[in-house]
C-alpha cells in the first residue's frame, strides 16, 4: 500500500534530486523510499546515519579517515 506524503524541501535540492533521478531512470519517490528503507531502525541517532552516508561528498584533504573517526565520535 502506498501513501501520499507532502514534504517541504528547498527548491534547489528538489531540482538536483530530480536531475539525479532522471540520470538513473528512477522516480524521486523511489529514491526517497529506498533511502528510508535502508535506515537502520535500531540506530538511536538517524542523523549519524545520514552523515555516514555522505562521507566523501565534499573533498577536504584535512579530513583523513583517522580524523573522521575522531570527529564522528565527538
N, CA, C, O and CB atoms as a CASP TS submission, in Angstrom:
PFRMAT TS
TARGET T0000
AUTHOR 0000-0000-0000
METHOD Language model
MODEL 1
PARENT N/A
ATOM      1  N   UNK     1       0.838  -1.175   0.000  1.00  0.00           N
ATOM      2  CA  UNK     1       0.000   0.000   0.000  1.00  0.00           C
ATOM      3  C   UNK     1       0.888   1.245   0.000  1.00  0.00           C
ATOM      4  O   UNK     1       1.853   1.315   0.761  1.00  0.00           O
ATOM      5  CB  UNK     1      -0.956  -0.006   1.216  1.00  0.00           C
ATOM      6  N   UNK     2       0.580   2.200  -0.822  1.00  0.00           N
ATOM      7  CA  UNK     2       1.333   3.458  -0.848  1.00  0.00           C
ATOM      8  C   UNK     2       0.482   4.568  -0.241  1.00  0.00           C
ATOM      9  O   UNK     2      -0.747   4.532  -0.290  1.00  0.00           O
ATOM     10  CB  UNK     2       1.758   3.825  -2.302  1.00  0.00           C
ATOM     11  N   UNK     3       1.160   5.541   0.323  1.00  0.00           N
ATOM     12  CA  UNK     3       0.512   6.691   0.934  1.00  0.00           C
ATOM     13  C   UNK     3       1.203   7.945   0.447  1.00  0.00           C
ATOM     14  O   UNK     3       2.428   7.982   0.329  1.00  0.00           O
ATOM     15  CB  UNK     3       0.544   6.604   2.481  1.00  0.00           C
ATOM     16  N   UNK     4       0.428   8.960   0.167  1.00  0.00           N
ATOM     17  CA  UNK     4       0.994  10.222  -0.290  1.00  0.00           C
ATOM     18  C   UNK     4       1.613  10.970   0.891  1.00  0.00           C
ATOM     19  O   UNK     4       1.069  10.974   1.995  1.00  0.00           O
ATOM     20  CB  UNK     4      -0.087  11.089  -0.981  1.00  0.00           C
ATOM     21  N   UNK     5       2.754  11.599   0.638  1.00  0.00           N
ATOM     22  CA  UNK     5       3.480  12.345   1.662  1.00  0.00           C
ATOM     23  C   UNK     5       3.857  13.702   1.097  1.00  0.00           C
ATOM     24  O   UNK     5       4.353  13.797  -0.026  1.00  0.00           O
ATOM     25  CB  UNK     5       4.745  11.571   2.139  1.00  0.00           C
ATOM     26  N   UNK     6       3.624  14.742   1.862  1.00  0.00           N
ATOM     27  CA  UNK     6       3.996  16.086   1.438  1.00  0.00           C
ATOM     28  C   UNK     6       5.192  16.535   2.261  1.00  0.00           C
ATOM     29  O   UNK     6       5.165  16.476   3.490  1.00  0.00           O
ATOM     30  CB  UNK     6       2.806  17.081   1.592  1.00  0.00           C
ATOM     31  N   UNK     7       6.243  16.985   1.580  1.00  0.00           N
ATOM     32  CA  UNK     7       7.452  17.461   2.232  1.00  0.00           C
ATOM     33  C   UNK     7       7.733  18.887   1.801  1.00  0.00           C
ATOM     34  O   UNK     7       7.389  19.284   0.688  1.00  0.00           O
ATOM     35  CB  UNK     7       8.647  16.551   1.909  1.00  0.00           C
ATOM     36  N   UNK     8       8.350  19.649   2.668  1.00  0.00           N
ATOM     37  CA  UNK     8       8.793  20.994   2.326  1.00  0.00           C
ATOM     38  C   UNK     8      10.311  20.949   2.250  1.00  0.00           C
ATOM     39  O   UNK     8      10.992  20.770   3.259  1.00  0.00           O
ATOM     40  CB  UNK     8       8.292  22.065   3.374  1.00  0.00           C
ATOM     41  N   UNK     9      10.832  21.116   1.031  1.00  0.00           N
ATOM     42  CA  UNK     9      12.265  20.990   0.772  1.00  0.00           C
ATOM     43  C   UNK     9      12.691  22.157  -0.116  1.00  0.00           C
ATOM     44  O   UNK     9      11.926  22.609  -0.969  1.00  0.00           O
ATOM     45  CB  UNK     9      12.607  19.611   0.099  1.00  0.00           C
ATOM     46  N   UNK    10      13.899  22.634   0.087  1.00  0.00           N
ATOM     47  CA  UNK    10      14.453  23.718  -0.713  1.00  0.00           C
ATOM     48  C   UNK    10      14.330  23.387  -2.205  1.00  0.00           C
ATOM     49  O   UNK    10      14.604  22.260  -2.619  1.00  0.00           O
ATOM     50  CB  UNK    10      15.932  23.974  -0.331  1.00  0.00           C
ATOM     51  N   UNK    11      13.923  24.357  -2.995  1.00  0.00           N
ATOM     52  CA  UNK    11      13.692  24.168  -4.427  1.00  0.00           C
ATOM     53  C   UNK    11      14.933  23.656  -5.160  1.00  0.00           C
ATOM     54  O   UNK    11      14.818  22.808  -6.045  1.00  0.00           O
ATOM     55  CB  UNK    11      13.237  25.474  -5.050  1.00  0.00           C
ATOM     56  N   UNK    12      16.100  24.153  -4.807  1.00  0.00           N
ATOM     57  CA  UNK    12      17.348  23.718  -5.463  1.00  0.00           C
ATOM     58  C   UNK    12      17.634  22.248  -5.150  1.00  0.00           C
ATOM     59  O   UNK    12      18.104  21.508  -6.014  1.00  0.00           O
ATOM     60  CB  UNK    12      18.543  24.604  -5.009  1.00  0.00           C
ATOM     61  N   UNK    13      17.354  21.831  -3.926  1.00  0.00           N
ATOM     62  CA  UNK    13      17.551  20.433  -3.536  1.00  0.00           C
ATOM     63  C   UNK    13      16.642  19.533  -4.370  1.00  0.00           C
ATOM     64  O   UNK    13      17.067  18.481  -4.847  1.00  0.00           O
ATOM     65  CB  UNK    13      17.270  20.237  -2.021  1.00  0.00           C
ATOM     66  N   UNK    14      15.413  19.945  -4.539  1.00  0.00           N
ATOM     67  CA  UNK    14      14.465  19.165  -5.346  1.00  0.00           C
ATOM     68  C   UNK    14      14.924  19.106  -6.796  1.00  0.00           C
ATOM     69  O   UNK    14      14.891  18.045  -7.419  1.00  0.00           O
ATOM     70  CB  UNK    14      13.046  19.769  -5.261  1.00  0.00           C
ATOM     71  N   UNK    15      15.348  20.235  -7.329  1.00  0.00           N
ATOM     72  CA  UNK    15      15.837  20.294  -8.717  1.00  0.00           C
ATOM     73  C   UNK    15      17.014  19.328  -8.914  1.00  0.00           C
ATOM     74  O   UNK    15      17.045  18.563  -9.878  1.00  0.00           O
ATOM     75  CB  UNK    15      16.266  21.747  -9.082  1.00  0.00           C
ATOM     76  N   UNK    16      17.971  19.375  -7.994  1.00  0.00           N
ATOM     77  CA  UNK    16      19.138  18.499  -8.095  1.00  0.00           C
ATOM     78  C   UNK    16      18.750  17.024  -7.938  1.00  0.00           C
ATOM     79  O   UNK    16      19.287  16.159  -8.630  1.00  0.00           O
ATOM     80  CB  UNK    16      20.177  18.882  -7.036  1.00  0.00           C
ATOM     81  N   UNK    17      17.828  16.749  -7.038  1.00  0.00           N
ATOM     82  CA  UNK    17      17.380  15.373  -6.818  1.00  0.00           C
ATOM     83  C   UNK    17      16.659  14.832  -8.053  1.00  0.00           C
ATOM     84  O   UNK    17      16.851  13.676  -8.429  1.00  0.00           O
ATOM     85  CB  UNK    17      16.455  15.298  -5.587  1.00  0.00           C
ATOM     86  N   UNK    18      15.838  15.658  -8.678  1.00  0.00           N
ATOM     87  CA  UNK    18      15.138  15.224  -9.897  1.00  0.00           C
ATOM     88  C   UNK    18      16.131  14.949 -11.026  1.00  0.00           C
ATOM     89  O   UNK    18      15.964  13.992 -11.783  1.00  0.00           O
ATOM     90  CB  UNK    18      14.113  16.293 -10.344  1.00  0.00           C
ATOM     91  N   UNK    19      17.149  15.775 -11.136  1.00  0.00           N
ATOM     92  CA  UNK    19      18.185  15.552 -12.146  1.00  0.00           C
ATOM     93  C   UNK    19      18.891  14.225 -11.877  1.00  0.00           C
ATOM     94  O   UNK    19      19.092  13.424 -12.790  1.00  0.00           O
ATOM     95  CB  UNK    19      19.207  16.721 -12.155  1.00  0.00           C
ATOM     96  N   UNK    20      19.263  14.001 -10.622  1.00  0.00           N
ATOM     97  CA  UNK    20      19.921  12.759 -10.207  1.00  0.00           C
ATOM     98  C   UNK    20      19.050  11.550 -10.568  1.00  0.00           C
ATOM     99  O   UNK    20      19.539  10.565 -11.120  1.00  0.00           O
ATOM    100  CB  UNK    20      20.212  12.780  -8.681  1.00  0.00           C
ATOM    101  N   UNK    21      17.766  11.638 -10.251  1.00  0.00           N
ATOM    102  CA  UNK    21      16.848  10.532 -10.540  1.00  0.00           C
ATOM    103  C   UNK    21      16.679  10.321 -12.046  1.00  0.00           C
ATOM    104  O   UNK    21      16.639   9.185 -12.518  1.00  0.00           O
ATOM    105  CB  UNK    21      15.484  10.796  -9.895  1.00  0.00           C
ATOM    106  N   UNK    22      16.581  11.421 -12.794  1.00  0.00           N
ATOM    107  CA  UNK    22      16.445  11.318 -14.245  1.00  0.00           C
ATOM    108  C   UNK    22      17.625  10.615 -14.879  1.00  0.00           C
ATOM    109  O   UNK    22      17.459   9.831 -15.814  1.00  0.00           O
ATOM    110  CB  UNK    22      16.286  12.687 -14.853  1.00  0.00           C
ATOM    111  N   UNK    23      18.823  10.893 -14.373  1.00  0.00           N
ATOM    112  CA  UNK    23      20.030  10.252 -14.896  1.00  0.00           C
ATOM    113  C   UNK    23      20.064   8.758 -14.589  1.00  0.00           C
ATOM    114  O   UNK    23      20.760   7.995 -15.258  1.00  0.00           O
ATOM    115  CB  UNK    23      21.269  10.921 -14.321  1.00  0.00           C
ATOM    116  N   UNK    24      19.314   8.351 -13.583  1.00  0.00           N
ATOM    117  CA  UNK    24      19.314   6.943 -13.168  1.00  0.00           C
ATOM    118  C   UNK    24      17.998   6.231 -13.505  1.00  0.00           C
ATOM    119  O   UNK    24      17.799   5.064 -13.170  1.00  0.00           O
ATOM    120  CB  UNK    24      19.576   6.846 -11.670  1.00  0.00           C
ATOM    121  N   UNK    25      17.118   6.961 -14.171  1.00  0.00           N
ATOM    122  CA  UNK    25      15.834   6.414 -14.603  1.00  0.00           C
ATOM    123  C   UNK    25      15.013   5.858 -13.435  1.00  0.00           C
ATOM    124  O   UNK    25      14.436   4.775 -13.525  1.00  0.00           O
ATOM    125  CB  UNK    25      16.059   5.324 -15.635  1.00  0.00           C
ATOM    126  N   UNK    26      14.975   6.619 -12.342  1.00  0.00           N
ATOM    127  CA  UNK    26      14.137   6.266 -11.201  1.00  0.00           C
ATOM    128  C   UNK    26      13.339   7.500 -10.799  1.00  0.00           C
ATOM    129  O   UNK    26      13.700   8.624 -11.147  1.00  0.00           O
ATOM    130  CB  UNK    26      14.996   5.733 -10.003  1.00  0.00           C
ATOM    131  N   UNK    27      12.264   7.284 -10.070  1.00  0.00           N
ATOM    132  CA  UNK    27      11.470   8.427  -9.614  1.00  0.00           C
ATOM    133  C   UNK    27      12.025   8.945  -8.291  1.00  0.00           C
ATOM    134  O   UNK    27      12.727   8.236  -7.570  1.00  0.00           O
ATOM    135  CB  UNK    27       9.975   8.036  -9.461  1.00  0.00           C
ATOM    136  N   UNK    28      11.696  10.182  -7.996  1.00  0.00           N
ATOM    137  CA  UNK    28      12.108  10.768  -6.727  1.00  0.00           C
ATOM    138  C   UNK    28      11.479   9.989  -5.567  1.00  0.00           C
ATOM    139  O   UNK    28      12.110   9.791  -4.528  1.00  0.00           O
ATOM    140  CB  UNK    28      11.710  12.267  -6.661  1.00  0.00           C
ATOM    141  N   UNK    29      10.253   9.558  -5.750  1.00  0.00           N
ATOM    142  CA  UNK    29       9.597   8.745  -4.717  1.00  0.00           C
ATOM    143  C   UNK    29      10.365   7.455  -4.460  1.00  0.00           C
ATOM    144  O   UNK    29      10.544   7.058  -3.308  1.00  0.00           O
ATOM    145  CB  UNK    29       8.154   8.419  -5.127  1.00  0.00           C
ATOM    146  N   UNK    30      10.822   6.796  -5.527  1.00  0.00           N
ATOM    147  CA  UNK    30      11.611   5.563  -5.365  1.00  0.00           C
ATOM    148  C   UNK    30      12.898   5.838  -4.595  1.00  0.00           C
ATOM    149  O   UNK    30      13.272   5.088  -3.693  1.00  0.00           O
ATOM    150  CB  UNK    30      11.944   4.947  -6.740  1.00  0.00           C
ATOM    151  N   UNK    31      13.568   6.929  -4.967  1.00  0.00           N
ATOM    152  CA  UNK    31      14.816   7.282  -4.308  1.00  0.00           C
ATOM    153  C   UNK    31      14.600   7.475  -2.806  1.00  0.00           C
ATOM    154  O   UNK    31      15.344   6.928  -1.992  1.00  0.00           O
ATOM    155  CB  UNK    31      15.406   8.553  -4.931  1.00  0.00           C
ATOM    156  N   UNK    32      13.594   8.245  -2.449  1.00  0.00           N
ATOM    157  CA  UNK    32      13.319   8.525  -1.040  1.00  0.00           C
ATOM    158  C   UNK    32      12.874   7.268  -0.314  1.00  0.00           C
ATOM    159  O   UNK    32      13.316   7.010   0.806  1.00  0.00           O
ATOM    160  CB  UNK    32      12.252   9.611  -0.907  1.00  0.00           C
ATOM    161  N   UNK    33      12.008   6.484  -0.936  1.00  0.00           N
ATOM    162  CA  UNK    33      11.545   5.242  -0.298  1.00  0.00           C
ATOM    163  C   UNK    33      12.701   4.283  -0.055  1.00  0.00           C
ATOM    164  O   UNK    33      12.807   3.696   1.022  1.00  0.00           O
ATOM    165  CB  UNK    33      10.476   4.560  -1.163  1.00  0.00           C
ATOM    166  N   UNK    34      13.565   4.122  -1.048  1.00  0.00           N
ATOM    167  CA  UNK    34      14.718   3.227  -0.885  1.00  0.00           C
ATOM    168  C   UNK    34      15.638   3.711   0.232  1.00  0.00           C
ATOM    169  O   UNK    34      16.142   2.913   1.023  1.00  0.00           O
ATOM    170  CB  UNK    34      15.504   3.121  -2.203  1.00  0.00           C
ATOM    171  N   UNK    35      15.852   5.026   0.288  1.00  0.00           N
ATOM    172  CA  UNK    35      16.701   5.580   1.338  1.00  0.00           C
ATOM    173  C   UNK    35      16.090   5.315   2.712  1.00  0.00           C
ATOM    174  O   UNK    35      16.790   4.902   3.637  1.00  0.00           O
ATOM    175  CB  UNK    35      16.909   7.091   1.124  1.00  0.00           C
ATOM    176  N   UNK    36      14.800   5.551   2.844  1.00  0.00           N
ATOM    177  CA  UNK    36      14.144   5.338   4.133  1.00  0.00           C
ATOM    178  C   UNK    36      14.155   3.871   4.536  1.00  0.00           C
ATOM    179  O   UNK    36      14.264   3.553   5.720  1.00  0.00           O
ATOM    180  CB  UNK    36      12.712   5.848   4.085  1.00  0.00           C
ATOM    181  N   UNK    37      14.044   2.978   3.566  1.00  0.00           N
ATOM    182  CA  UNK    37      14.106   1.546   3.862  1.00  0.00           C
ATOM    183  C   UNK    37      15.476   1.136   4.385  1.00  0.00           C
ATOM    184  O   UNK    37      15.592   0.200   5.176  1.00  0.00           O
ATOM    185  CB  UNK    37      13.766   0.736   2.618  1.00  0.00           C
ATOM    186  N   UNK    38      16.511   1.839   3.940  1.00  0.00           N
ATOM    187  CA  UNK    38      17.876   1.499   4.333  1.00  0.00           C
ATOM    188  C   UNK    38      18.252   1.978   5.731  1.00  0.00           C
ATOM    189  O   UNK    38      19.257   1.533   6.285  1.00  0.00           O
ATOM    190  CB  UNK    38      18.835   2.072   3.346  1.00  0.00           C
ATOM    191  N   UNK    39      17.477   2.858   6.294  1.00  0.00           N
ATOM    192  CA  UNK    39      17.822   3.384   7.615  1.00  0.00           C
ATOM    193  C   UNK    39      17.719   2.259   8.635  1.00  0.00           C
ATOM    194  O   UNK    39      16.710   1.558   8.713  1.00  0.00           O
ATOM    195  CB  UNK    39      16.896   4.576   8.009  1.00  0.00           C
ATOM    196  N   UNK    40      18.766   2.108   9.402  1.00  0.00           N
ATOM    197  CA  UNK    40      18.791   1.097  10.452  1.00  0.00           C
ATOM    198  C   UNK    40      17.854   1.546  11.568  1.00  0.00           C
ATOM    199  O   UNK    40      18.153   2.487  12.304  1.00  0.00           O
ATOM    200  CB  UNK    40      20.243   0.870  10.992  1.00  0.00           C
ATOM    201  N   UNK    41      16.741   0.877  11.681  1.00  0.00           N
ATOM    202  CA  UNK    41      15.720   1.287  12.644  1.00  0.00           C
ATOM    203  C   UNK    41      16.211   1.193  14.089  1.00  0.00           C
ATOM    204  O   UNK    41      15.660   1.847  14.975  1.00  0.00           O
ATOM    205  CB  UNK    41      14.477   0.434  12.471  1.00  0.00           C
ATOM    206  N   UNK    42      17.238   0.389  14.330  1.00  0.00           N
ATOM    207  CA  UNK    42      17.732   0.243  15.699  1.00  0.00           C
ATOM    208  C   UNK    42      18.688   1.368  16.082  1.00  0.00           C
ATOM    209  O   UNK    42      19.006   1.539  17.258  1.00  0.00           O
ATOM    210  CB  UNK    42      18.425  -1.100  15.865  1.00  0.00           C
ATOM    211  N   UNK    43      19.146   2.133  15.097  1.00  0.00           N
ATOM    212  CA  UNK    43      20.071   3.229  15.388  1.00  0.00           C
ATOM    213  C   UNK    43      19.316   4.337  16.112  1.00  0.00           C
ATOM    214  O   UNK    43      18.285   4.809  15.633  1.00  0.00           O
ATOM    215  CB  UNK    43      20.730   3.771  14.084  1.00  0.00           C
ATOM    216  N   UNK    44      19.820   4.742  17.239  1.00  0.00           N
ATOM    217  CA  UNK    44      19.133   5.764  18.023  1.00  0.00           C
ATOM    218  C   UNK    44      19.425   7.175  17.526  1.00  0.00           C
ATOM    219  O   UNK    44      18.834   8.136  18.018  1.00  0.00           O
ATOM    220  CB  UNK    44      19.526   5.648  19.476  1.00  0.00           C
ATOM    221  N   UNK    45      20.332   7.314  16.554  1.00  0.00           N
ATOM    222  CA  UNK    45      20.694   8.639  16.050  1.00  0.00           C
ATOM    223  C   UNK    45      20.610   8.634  14.517  1.00  0.00           C
ATOM    224  O   UNK    45      21.621   8.385  13.860  1.00  0.00           O
ATOM    225  CB  UNK    45      22.129   9.046  16.529  1.00  0.00           C
ATOM    226  N   UNK    46      19.434   8.901  13.929  1.00  0.00           N
ATOM    227  CA  UNK    46      19.294   8.865  12.476  1.00  0.00           C
ATOM    228  C   UNK    46      20.172   9.881  11.750  1.00  0.00           C
ATOM    229  O   UNK    46      20.533   9.659  10.594  1.00  0.00           O
ATOM    230  CB  UNK    46      17.863   9.098  12.107  1.00  0.00           C
ATOM    231  N   UNK    47      20.523  10.991  12.402  1.00  0.00           N
ATOM    232  CA  UNK    47      21.394  11.972  11.753  1.00  0.00           C
ATOM    233  C   UNK    47      22.779  11.382  11.533  1.00  0.00           C
ATOM    234  O   UNK    47      23.435  11.703  10.543  1.00  0.00           O
ATOM    235  CB  UNK    47      21.489  13.259  12.594  1.00  0.00           C
ATOM    236  N   UNK    48      23.231  10.526  12.439  1.00  0.00           N
ATOM    237  CA  UNK    48      24.523   9.873  12.288  1.00  0.00           C
ATOM    238  C   UNK    48      24.525   9.033  11.010  1.00  0.00           C
ATOM    239  O   UNK    48      25.514   9.017  10.278  1.00  0.00           O
ATOM    240  CB  UNK    48      24.845   8.995  13.525  1.00  0.00           C
ATOM    241  N   UNK    49      23.423   8.338  10.744  1.00  0.00           N
ATOM    242  CA  UNK    49      23.314   7.521   9.536  1.00  0.00           C
ATOM    243  C   UNK    49      23.452   8.405   8.302  1.00  0.00           C
ATOM    244  O   UNK    49      24.164   8.054   7.361  1.00  0.00           O
ATOM    245  CB  UNK    49      21.968   6.756   9.507  1.00  0.00           C
ATOM    246  N   UNK    50      22.783   9.535   8.305  1.00  0.00           N
ATOM    247  CA  UNK    50      22.840  10.454   7.171  1.00  0.00           C
ATOM    248  C   UNK    50      24.257  10.957   6.960  1.00  0.00           C
ATOM    249  O   UNK    50      24.738  11.006   5.827  1.00  0.00           O
ATOM    250  CB  UNK    50      21.886  11.634   7.383  1.00  0.00           C
ATOM    251  N   UNK    51      24.926  11.329   8.033  1.00  0.00           N
ATOM    252  CA  UNK    51      26.300  11.826   7.932  1.00  0.00           C
ATOM    253  C   UNK    51      27.210  10.723   7.396  1.00  0.00           C
ATOM    254  O   UNK    51      28.039  10.981   6.524  1.00  0.00           O
ATOM    255  CB  UNK    51      26.808  12.329   9.312  1.00  0.00           C
ATOM    256  N   UNK    52      27.068   9.507   7.901  1.00  0.00           N
ATOM    257  CA  UNK    52      27.879   8.393   7.410  1.00  0.00           C
ATOM    258  C   UNK    52      27.674   8.188   5.916  1.00  0.00           C
ATOM    259  O   UNK    52      28.617   7.870   5.192  1.00  0.00           O
ATOM    260  CB  UNK    52      27.539   7.106   8.169  1.00  0.00           C
ATOM    261  N   UNK    53      26.446   8.371   5.460  1.00  0.00           N
ATOM    262  CA  UNK    53      26.120   8.182   4.057  1.00  0.00           C
ATOM    263  C   UNK    53      26.760   9.246   3.164  1.00  0.00           C
ATOM    264  O   UNK    53      26.941   9.026   1.967  1.00  0.00           O
ATOM    265  CB  UNK    53      24.619   8.193   3.874  1.00  0.00           C
ATOM    266  N   UNK    54      27.102  10.393   3.742  1.00  0.00           N
ATOM    267  CA  UNK    54      27.630  11.500   2.962  1.00  0.00           C
ATOM    268  C   UNK    54      29.157  11.532   2.922  1.00  0.00           C
ATOM    269  O   UNK    54      29.743  12.445   2.340  1.00  0.00           O
ATOM    270  CB  UNK    54      27.115  12.793   3.515  1.00  0.00           C
ATOM    271  N   UNK    55      29.800  10.544   3.536  1.00  0.00           N
ATOM    272  CA  UNK    55      31.260  10.516   3.542  1.00  0.00           C
ATOM    273  C   UNK    55      31.770  10.572   2.111  1.00  0.00           C
ATOM    274  O   UNK    55      31.332   9.799   1.258  1.00  0.00           O
ATOM    275  CB  UNK    55      31.790   9.249   4.263  1.00  0.00           C
ATOM    276  N   UNK    56      32.692  11.483   1.850  1.00  0.00           N
ATOM    277  CA  UNK    56      33.303  11.602   0.538  1.00  0.00           C
ATOM    278  C   UNK    56      32.613  12.577  -0.396  1.00  0.00           C
ATOM    279  O   UNK    56      33.118  12.836  -1.489  1.00  0.00           O
ATOM    280  CB  UNK    56      33.342  10.284  -0.098  1.00  0.00           C
ATOM    281  N   UNK    57      31.468  13.128   0.003  1.00  0.00           N
ATOM    282  CA  UNK    57      30.742  14.056  -0.861  1.00  0.00           C
ATOM    283  C   UNK    57      31.534  15.346  -1.042  1.00  0.00           C
ATOM    284  O   UNK    57      31.595  15.892  -2.144  1.00  0.00           O
ATOM    285  CB  UNK    57      29.349  14.361  -0.280  1.00  0.00           C
ATOM    286  N   UNK    58      32.135  15.826   0.026  1.00  0.00           N
ATOM    287  CA  UNK    58      32.924  17.049  -0.028  1.00  0.00           C
ATOM    288  C   UNK    58      34.390  16.686   0.104  1.00  0.00           C
ATOM    289  O   UNK    58      34.786  15.994   1.042  1.00  0.00           O
ATOM    290  CB  UNK    58      32.496  18.046   1.083  1.00  0.00           C
ATOM    291  N   UNK    59      35.186  17.150  -0.830  1.00  0.00           N
ATOM    292  CA  UNK    59      36.619  16.857  -0.785  1.00  0.00           C
ATOM    293  C   UNK    59      37.309  17.856   0.129  1.00  0.00           C
ATOM    294  O   UNK    59      37.267  19.064  -0.101  1.00  0.00           O
ATOM    295  CB  UNK    59      37.242  16.895  -2.205  1.00  0.00           C
ATOM    296  N   UNK    60      37.939  17.333   1.160  1.00  0.00           N
ATOM    297  CA  UNK    60      38.703  18.164   2.080  1.00  0.00           C
ATOM    298  C   UNK    60      39.908  17.341   2.517  1.00  0.00           C
ATOM    299  O   UNK    60      39.767  16.418   3.320  1.00  0.00           O
ATOM    300  CB  UNK    60      37.833  18.630   3.316  1.00  0.00           C
ATOM    301  N   UNK    61      41.096  17.665   1.997  1.00  0.00           N
ATOM    302  CA  UNK    61      42.283  16.871   2.299  1.00  0.00           C
ATOM    303  C   UNK    61      42.601  16.759   3.783  1.00  0.00           C
ATOM    304  O   UNK    61      43.282  15.820   4.195  1.00  0.00           O
ATOM    305  CB  UNK    61      43.452  17.451   1.598  1.00  0.00           C
ATOM    306  N   UNK    62      42.120  17.702   4.596  1.00  0.00           N
ATOM    307  CA  UNK    62      42.433  17.640   6.027  1.00  0.00           C
ATOM    308  C   UNK    62      41.584  16.600   6.759  1.00  0.00           C
ATOM    309  O   UNK    62      41.870  16.260   7.906  1.00  0.00           O
ATOM    310  CB  UNK    62      42.231  19.008   6.664  1.00  0.00           C
ATOM    311  N   UNK    63      40.548  16.101   6.101  1.00  0.00           N
ATOM    312  CA  UNK    63      39.711  15.097   6.746  1.00  0.00           C
ATOM    313  C   UNK    63      40.158  13.709   6.265  1.00  0.00           C
ATOM    314  O   UNK    63      39.687  13.195   5.251  1.00  0.00           O
ATOM    315  CB  UNK    63      38.193  15.343   6.434  1.00  0.00           C
ATOM    316  N   UNK    64      41.058  13.143   7.014  1.00  0.00           N
ATOM    317  CA  UNK    64      41.558  11.795   6.745  1.00  0.00           C
ATOM    318  C   UNK    64      40.640  10.791   7.436  1.00  0.00           C
ATOM    319  O   UNK    64      39.855  11.184   8.298  1.00  0.00           O
ATOM    320  CB  UNK    64      43.040  11.629   7.232  1.00  0.00           C
ATOM    321  N   UNK    65      40.715   9.509   7.085  1.00  0.00           N
ATOM    322  CA  UNK    65      39.889   8.513   7.786  1.00  0.00           C
ATOM    323  C   UNK    65      40.085   8.557   9.308  1.00  0.00           C
ATOM    324  O   UNK    65      39.135   8.365  10.068  1.00  0.00           O
ATOM    325  CB  UNK    65      40.215   7.111   7.269  1.00  0.00           C
ATOM    326  N   UNK    66      41.313   8.808   9.738  1.00  0.00           N
ATOM    327  CA  UNK    66      41.585   8.869  11.179  1.00  0.00           C
ATOM    328  C   UNK    66      40.900  10.087  11.804  1.00  0.00           C
ATOM    329  O   UNK    66      40.286   9.992  12.866  1.00  0.00           O
ATOM    330  CB  UNK    66      43.109   8.918  11.442  1.00  0.00           C
ATOM    331  N   UNK    67      41.020  11.251  11.115  1.00  0.00           N
ATOM    332  CA  UNK    67      40.360  12.456  11.615  1.00  0.00           C
ATOM    333  C   UNK    67      38.850  12.285  11.638  1.00  0.00           C
ATOM    334  O   UNK    67      38.180  12.727  12.572  1.00  0.00           O
ATOM    335  CB  UNK    67      40.736  13.664  10.762  1.00  0.00           C
ATOM    336  N   UNK    68      38.320  11.644  10.609  1.00  0.00           N
ATOM    337  CA  UNK    68      36.871  11.450  10.517  1.00  0.00           C
ATOM    338  C   UNK    68      36.366  10.638  11.704  1.00  0.00           C
ATOM    339  O   UNK    68      35.356  10.993  12.311  1.00  0.00           O
ATOM    340  CB  UNK    68      36.498  10.749   9.195  1.00  0.00           C
ATOM    341  N   UNK    69      37.055   9.555  12.040  1.00  0.00           N
ATOM    342  CA  UNK    69      36.635   8.727  13.165  1.00  0.00           C
ATOM    343  C   UNK    69      36.643   9.540  14.454  1.00  0.00           C
ATOM    344  O   UNK    69      35.724   9.438  15.266  1.00  0.00           O
ATOM    345  CB  UNK    69      37.547   7.497  13.303  1.00  0.00           C
ATOM    346  N   UNK    70      37.681  10.345  14.637  1.00  0.00           N
ATOM    347  CA  UNK    70      37.791  11.162  15.843  1.00  0.00           C
ATOM    348  C   UNK    70      36.662  12.200  15.876  1.00  0.00           C
ATOM    349  O   UNK    70      36.024  12.375  16.914  1.00  0.00           O
ATOM    350  CB  UNK    70      39.177  11.861  15.907  1.00  0.00           C
ATOM    351  N   UNK    71      36.410  12.879  14.773  1.00  0.00           N
ATOM    352  CA  UNK    71      35.374  13.914  14.717  1.00  0.00           C
ATOM    353  C   UNK    71      33.972  13.313  14.877  1.00  0.00           C
ATOM    354  O   UNK    71      33.100  13.907  15.511  1.00  0.00           O
ATOM    355  CB  UNK    71      35.467  14.683  13.391  1.00  0.00           C
ATOM    356  N   UNK    72      33.772  12.141  14.299  1.00  0.00           N
ATOM    357  CA  UNK    72      32.468  11.498  14.307  1.00  0.00           C
ATOM    358  C   UNK    72      32.021  11.125  15.715  1.00  0.00           C
ATOM    359  O   UNK    72      30.827  11.132  16.014  1.00  0.00           O
ATOM    360  CB  UNK    72      32.495  10.267  13.435  1.00  0.00           C
ATOM    361  N   UNK    73      32.968  10.804  16.567  1.00  0.00           N
ATOM    362  CA  UNK    73      32.625  10.337  17.913  1.00  0.00           C
ATOM    363  C   UNK    73      32.580  11.440  18.952  1.00  0.00           C
ATOM    364  O   UNK    73      32.451  11.165  20.145  1.00  0.00           O
ATOM    365  CB  UNK    73      33.600   9.303  18.348  1.00  0.00           C
ATOM    366  N   UNK    74      32.688  12.693  18.509  1.00  0.00           N
ATOM    367  CA  UNK    74      32.589  13.825  19.454  1.00  0.00           C
ATOM    368  C   UNK    74      31.153  14.042  19.850  1.00  0.00           C
ATOM    369  O   UNK    74      30.859  14.943  20.635  1.00  0.00           O
ATOM    370  CB  UNK    74      33.167  15.119  18.843  1.00  0.00           C
TER
END
